[in-house]
Amino acid sequence: MKTILNGFLIIAFYLVAANGLAAVIAVNCNQGGSLANAVIAALPGDRVEVVGTCNETVIINTDGITLDGAGNATIDGGGATALTVDGVQRVIINGITVRNGLMGVHGKGAASFSLSNIVVKDNAVAGIQLEGNSSLETFDVVSKDNGAFGFNIERASELKGSGKLTVRDNGVFGIFMANNASAVFSNADVTVKNNVLGIQVGINSSFMIADAATTVVAKDNVSTGLTVVSGSTLFVFEGAIVTRNNQFNHGVSANSNSNIDLDRGGSITTRDNGLDGIQLENSLLNMFNMPGFPASTVISRDNGRHGLSAFVESVIDLSGDSVITSRDNGVNGVLVDNGSTARIINSKIQNNTAADLELSFGARGDLTNNINIGNVVCDASVLIRGDTGITCPNP
């Protein structure tokens, strides 16, 4: 055992320093200990165990250390970034509340680290920010009440999530991704709620649900629940997206040459949103499945405007056993407009207020083997084929 000479550490206990085994460094911030100094003193493989409220900024720039608060520690940044992981690998952070920073947790410089049993809250800009090709794994994390972002994932950085992730009550975005960022969720229960905009995937970024055990819920946000923009992709492989009660816009949207891909039983359920359940503009909704695996599905109901809408040369494309159910929406079940295309099979579109399916202004419809499509409305500019018996324009 040895004591840090400046007195900030209460205990620094090295298990077997002489033979190279990892050290355990114990810090009690309520009794004058400094977590920042303990982290500076730690060597690769060391474990820093902390209790109490640490009113300081902490920078980790040593590979392979563990920072463990066991649910009994808080880092209060006092307006500066509270916890920074700067260009180091294999860092483990567990059981800590991070608050009152400019940013709560900041990973940069190709950092690679994990957060588990973490609460990040009340930070001025971002709860968790990743940039510069950094990588973060999360398990049971809450990011709430931050000024702009719950998560801000930028510049080729990557989020891998499992367990529970709750992102709520942030000033602008729950989760924001841009500039070739990526997020992959497996065995995850994700809730993004009460933000201005729930999730935005932008500028050549990707958001993936990787297994049937994963559900992402975007609800009660002021604007759109989940939006994919500027060449980005949402890929739902077996798992589920649920969007509901996003107040003034869409449940899910894709814009500016973006893709929504559902495969192997991947599903989107979207209801009670202010405008459309799913809205496409110059983008693609692609639903498919391999033989012998569950069908991909979309259920869109009780939305303020359309169940699904496709504008500006967008595509809705179903294949295999994929199914759309769109019902009880405020205007149309499905709207296909302005040169857009819809290939719809196996689907049920009914009980919508205006038309169940409306095609207009150069749209194209390929309709086959649908269970029930109610009234179909189309004008003279529309091309339609399949087994509907409908000709355009309507009589």
Solvent accessible surface area in square Angstrom, and as a share of the most:
residue,aa,sasa,rsa
1,M,159,0.71
2,K,121,0.51
3,T,86,0.50
4,I,38,0.19
5,L,180,0.90
6,N,83,0.42
7,G,48,0.46
8,F,95,0.40
9,L,4,0.02
10,I,68,0.34
11,I,74,0.38
12,A,1,0.01
13,F,80,0.33
14,Y,31,0.12
15,L,94,0.47
16,V,58,0.33
17,A,68,0.53
18,A,109,0.84
19,N,97,0.50
20,G,68,0.65
21,L,107,0.53
22,A,45,0.35
23,A,1,0.01
24,V,32,0.19
25,I,0,0.00
26,A,31,0.24
27,V,4,0.02
28,N,33,0.17
29,C,17,0.10
30,N,109,0.56
31,Q,120,0.54
32,G,49,0.47
33,G,9,0.09
34,S,9,0.06
35,L,0,0.00
36,A,20,0.15
37,N,37,0.19
38,A,0,0.00
39,V,2,0.01
40,I,127,0.64
41,A,34,0.26
42,A,3,0.02
43,L,113,0.56
44,P,87,0.55
45,G,40,0.39
46,D,6,0.03
47,R,87,0.32
48,V,0,0.00
49,E,68,0.30
50,V,2,0.01
51,V,61,0.35
52,G,10,0.09
53,T,44,0.26
54,C,2,0.01
55,N,118,0.60
56,E,40,0.18
57,T,56,0.32
58,V,1,0.00
59,I,90,0.45
60,I,0,0.00
61,N,97,0.50
62,T,27,0.16
63,D,51,0.26
64,G,16,0.16
65,I,0,0.00
66,T,22,0.13
67,L,0,0.00
68,D,15,0.08
69,G,1,0.01
70,A,72,0.56
71,G,62,0.59
72,N,95,0.49
73,A,6,0.04
74,T,19,0.11
75,I,1,0.00
76,D,18,0.09
77,G,8,0.07
78,G,69,0.67
79,G,50,0.48
80,A,49,0.38
81,T,28,0.16
82,A,0,0.00
83,L,0,0.00
84,T,13,0.07
85,V,0,0.00
86,D,54,0.28
87,G,37,0.36
88,V,11,0.06
89,Q,66,0.29
90,R,156,0.57
91,V,1,0.01
92,I,85,0.43
93,I,0,0.00
94,N,33,0.17
95,G,3,0.03
96,I,4,0.02
97,T,31,0.18
98,V,0,0.00
99,R,71,0.26
100,N,59,0.30
101,G,1,0.01
102,L,80,0.40
103,M,24,0.11
104,G,0,0.00
105,V,0,0.00
106,H,18,0.08
107,G,0,0.00
108,K,73,0.31
109,G,46,0.44
110,A,43,0.33
111,A,1,0.00
112,S,37,0.24
113,F,8,0.03
114,S,30,0.19
115,L,1,0.01
116,S,25,0.16
117,N,81,0.41
118,I,2,0.01
119,V,48,0.27
120,V,0,0.00
121,K,55,0.23
122,D,68,0.35
123,N,3,0.02
124,A,66,0.51
125,V,54,0.31
126,A,0,0.00
127,G,0,0.00
128,I,1,0.00
129,Q,25,0.11
130,L,0,0.00
131,E,31,0.14
132,G,20,0.19
133,N,96,0.49
134,S,1,0.01
135,S,29,0.19
136,L,0,0.00
137,E,94,0.42
138,T,5,0.03
139,F,101,0.42
140,D,47,0.24
141,V,1,0.01
142,V,41,0.24
143,S,0,0.00
144,K,40,0.17
145,D,62,0.32
146,N,4,0.02
147,G,40,0.38
148,A,22,0.17
149,F,35,0.15
150,G,0,0.00
151,F,0,0.00
152,N,10,0.05
153,I,1,0.00
154,E,36,0.16
155,R,128,0.47
156,A,49,0.38
157,S,1,0.01
158,E,50,0.23
159,L,0,0.00
160,K,86,0.36
161,G,5,0.05
162,S,36,0.23
163,G,15,0.14
164,K,122,0.52
165,L,3,0.02
166,T,33,0.19
167,V,0,0.00
168,R,70,0.26
169,D,49,0.25
170,N,4,0.02
171,G,37,0.35
172,V,60,0.35
173,F,34,0.14
174,G,0,0.00
175,I,0,0.00
176,F,32,0.13
177,M,0,0.00
178,A,3,0.02
179,N,53,0.27
180,N,95,0.49
181,A,1,0.01
182,S,28,0.18
183,A,1,0.00
184,V,48,0.27
185,F,1,0.00
186,S,41,0.26
187,N,98,0.50
188,A,4,0.03
189,D,63,0.33
190,V,0,0.00
191,T,30,0.18
192,V,0,0.00
193,K,53,0.22
194,N,68,0.35
195,N,1,0.01
196,V,63,0.36
197,L,25,0.13
198,G,0,0.00
199,I,0,0.00
200,Q,37,0.17
201,V,0,0.00
202,G,2,0.02
203,I,81,0.41
204,N,88,0.45
205,S,4,0.03
206,S,45,0.29
207,F,0,0.00
208,M,57,0.25
209,I,0,0.00
210,A,29,0.22
211,D,30,0.15
212,A,75,0.58
213,A,68,0.52
214,T,1,0.00
215,T,46,0.27
216,V,0,0.00
217,V,22,0.13
218,A,1,0.01
219,K,40,0.17
220,D,38,0.20
221,N,0,0.00
222,V,62,0.35
223,S,25,0.16
224,T,6,0.03
225,G,0,0.00
226,L,0,0.00
227,T,8,0.05
228,V,0,0.00
229,V,29,0.17
230,S,48,0.31
231,G,31,0.30
232,S,1,0.00
233,T,38,0.22
234,L,0,0.00
235,F,55,0.23
236,V,0,0.00
237,F,48,0.20
238,E,50,0.22
239,G,3,0.03
240,A,24,0.18
241,I,1,0.00
242,V,31,0.18
243,T,0,0.00
244,R,70,0.26
245,N,69,0.36
246,N,0,0.00
247,Q,80,0.35
248,F,145,0.61
249,N,45,0.23
250,H,17,0.08
251,G,0,0.00
252,V,0,0.00
253,S,5,0.03
254,A,0,0.00
255,N,32,0.16
256,S,59,0.38
257,N,108,0.55
258,S,1,0.00
259,N,54,0.28
260,I,0,0.00
261,D,25,0.13
262,L,0,0.00
263,D,12,0.06
264,R,64,0.23
265,G,17,0.17
266,G,0,0.00
267,S,23,0.15
268,I,0,0.00
269,T,39,0.23
270,T,0,0.00
271,R,90,0.33
272,D,59,0.30
273,N,4,0.02
274,G,28,0.27
275,L,60,0.30
276,D,0,0.00
277,G,0,0.00
278,I,0,0.00
279,Q,15,0.07
280,L,1,0.00
281,E,71,0.32
282,N,67,0.34
283,S,8,0.05
284,L,50,0.25
285,L,0,0.00
286,N,37,0.19
287,M,0,0.00
288,F,62,0.26
289,N,17,0.09
290,M,88,0.39
291,P,127,0.80
292,G,85,0.81
293,F,76,0.32
294,P,90,0.56
295,A,29,0.22
296,S,0,0.00
297,T,41,0.24
298,V,1,0.00
299,I,70,0.35
300,S,0,0.00
301,R,103,0.38
302,D,50,0.26
303,N,3,0.01
304,G,45,0.43
305,R,73,0.27
306,H,12,0.05
307,G,0,0.00
308,L,2,0.01
309,S,0,0.00
310,A,0,0.00
311,F,42,0.17
312,V,61,0.35
313,E,125,0.56
314,S,1,0.00
315,V,52,0.30
316,I,1,0.00
317,D,34,0.18
318,L,0,0.00
319,S,34,0.22
320,G,47,0.45
321,D,87,0.45
322,S,0,0.00
323,V,39,0.22
324,I,0,0.00
325,T,32,0.18
326,S,0,0.00
327,R,79,0.29
328,D,53,0.27
329,N,1,0.00
330,G,32,0.30
331,V,53,0.31
332,N,3,0.01
333,G,0,0.00
334,V,0,0.00
335,L,17,0.08
336,V,0,0.00
337,D,30,0.16
338,N,53,0.27
339,G,19,0.18
340,S,0,0.00
341,T,33,0.19
342,A,0,0.00
343,R,93,0.34
344,I,0,0.00
345,I,26,0.13
346,N,26,0.13
347,S,0,0.00
348,K,66,0.28
349,I,0,0.00
350,Q,31,0.14
351,N,87,0.45
352,N,14,0.07
353,T,107,0.62
354,A,57,0.44
355,A,3,0.03
356,D,8,0.04
357,L,1,0.00
358,E,49,0.22
359,L,1,0.01
360,S,20,0.13
361,F,137,0.57
362,G,27,0.26
363,A,0,0.00
364,R,107,0.39
365,G,5,0.04
366,D,27,0.14
367,L,0,0.00
368,T,57,0.33
369,N,99,0.51
370,N,33,0.17
371,I,117,0.60
372,N,68,0.35
373,I,32,0.16
374,G,35,0.34
375,N,73,0.37
376,V,18,0.10
377,V,63,0.36
378,C,8,0.05
379,D,55,0.29
380,A,80,0.62
381,S,57,0.37
382,V,9,0.05
383,L,124,0.62
384,I,36,0.18
385,R,174,0.63
386,G,51,0.49
387,D,92,0.48
388,T,45,0.26
389,G,76,0.73
390,I,57,0.29
391,T,97,0.56
392,C,31,0.19
393,P,76,0.48
394,N,48,0.25
395,P,171,1.07
